[in-house]
């Protein structure tokens, strides 16, 4: 992969990594809530989103021909996770929603410019 292409991915890789960390933290924190049942969808989407981010990072870092497609998919999962997390007042959910929104934006920008 060319150095220029790798440089072009850096902002998106950083946003995906930050989102992955936020989603893992949110899921773990949701499991510590006194009433976990209302958090089940949030936990599930956190897990899906973290996995989508990990895939996107791996494809970008490896210069895969599928990096743009992975980022489009990642943006879709991030949107769903952000929407769910935004429904909950806890700080970890609100921070996760924000990380997901940033990641979705970076992924869409990367995919459009790939």
C-alpha positions in Angstrom: 0.0 0.0 0.0 1.3 3.4 -0.8 2.3 5.8 2.0 -0.2 8.3 0.7 -3.1 5.9 0.9 -2.1 4.9 4.5 -1.9 8.5 5.4 -5.4 9.1 4.0 -6.8 6.4 6.3 -5.3 7.7 9.5 -8.2 9.8 10.7 -10.6 7.0 9.9 -8.5 4.4 11.7 -8.2 6.7 14.7 -12.0 7.3 14.8 -12.7 3.5 14.4 -10.3 2.7 17.2 -11.8 5.3 19.5 -15.3 4.0 18.7 -14.2 0.4 19.4 -12.8 1.4 22.8 -16.0 3.4 23.6 -18.2 0.5 22.6 -16.3 -2.0 24.7 -16.4 0.3 27.6 -20.1 1.0 27.2 -21.0 -2.7 27.0 -19.0 -3.4 30.1 -20.5 -0.5 31.9 -24.0 -1.5 30.9 -23.5 -4.9 32.4 -22.7 -3.2 35.7 -26.0 -1.2 35.7 -28.5 -2.2 38.5 -31.1 -3.1 35.9 -29.4 -4.7 32.9 -32.5 -5.8 31.0 -33.2 -2.4 29.4 -29.6 -2.3 28.3 -29.6 -5.6 26.3 -30.0 -3.9 22.9 -27.3 -1.4 23.8 -24.9 -4.1 24.8 -25.6 -6.1 21.6 -25.1 -3.1 19.4 -22.0 -2.1 21.3 -20.5 -5.5 20.5 -21.6 -5.5 16.9 -20.1 -2.0 16.5 -16.8 -2.8 18.1 -16.5 -5.8 15.7 -17.4 -3.7 12.7 -14.8 -1.1 13.7 -12.1 -3.8 14.2 -12.8 -5.1 10.7 -12.7 -1.7 9.2 -9.4 -0.9 10.9 -7.9 -4.2 9.8 -8.9 -3.7 6.2 -7.7 -0.1 6.1 -4.4 -1.0 7.8 -3.8 -3.8 5.3 -4.7 -1.8 2.3 -7.5 -4.2 1.4 -9.6 -3.6 -1.8 -12.6 -4.0 0.5 -11.6 -1.2 2.9 -14.2 1.2 1.5 -17.0 -1.4 1.7 -16.0 -2.3 5.3 -16.1 1.4 6.2 -19.6 1.8 4.6 -20.8 -1.2 6.7 -19.1 0.2 9.8 -20.8 3.5 9.4 -24.2 1.7 9.2 -23.5 -0.2 12.4 -22.2 2.9 14.1 -25.4 4.8 13.2 -27.5 2.1 14.8 -25.3 2.0 17.9 -25.3 5.8 18.2 -29.1 5.8 17.9 -29.5 3.2 20.7 -26.9 4.7 23.0 -28.3 8.2 22.7 -31.6 6.9 24.3 -29.8 6.2 27.6 -28.7 9.0 30.0 -25.6 7.3 31.4 -22.3 9.0 30.6 -20.9 5.9 29.1 -23.8 5.6 26.7 -23.7 9.3 25.7 -19.9 9.1 25.2 -20.3 6.0 23.1 -23.0 7.6 21.0 -20.7 10.5 20.2 -17.8 8.2 19.3 -20.1 6.3 17.0 -21.3 9.4 15.3 -17.7 10.6 14.7 -16.7 7.2 13.4 -19.7 7.0 11.0 -18.8 10.4 9.6 -15.1 9.5 9.2 -16.0 6.1 7.6 -18.3 7.7 5.1 -15.7 10.3 4.2 -13.1 7.6 3.7 -15.4 5.4 1.6 -16.3 8.4 -0.6 -12.7 9.3 -1.2 -11.3 5.8 -1.6 
